Amino acid sequence: MAMRRFSWENFTPPAPQMSSEQRRAASVAAVAHARIFYTGTIGSSALAPVLFGRVGDTLGAWHALELVAAFVLLTLPLAALLRGSLLRR
């Protein structure tokens, strides 16, 4: 049995194929944005424990927890900024 070559098309949702010609560019852009978003999310969730662990090892656990709390609280203003743009859609 022959091995199949790796191709990004195997991992792409069928949105462009299911869209009309007028909406195809927008659906391809949406798929590209989703790839960037999910890649960033997976990468940051993999790096965060390592980075916060390094901070905990060098500065102490209390400072690492303070840093985690600061990052958690940072999401509130970001969510407020996104809320306005999502409501306009």
Secondary structure, DSSP 8 states (H G I E B T S, - for coil): -------GGGGS-SHHHHS-TTTHHHHHHHHHHHHHHHHHHHHHHHHHHHHHHHHHHHH-HHHHHHHHHHHHHHHHHHHHHHHHHHHH-
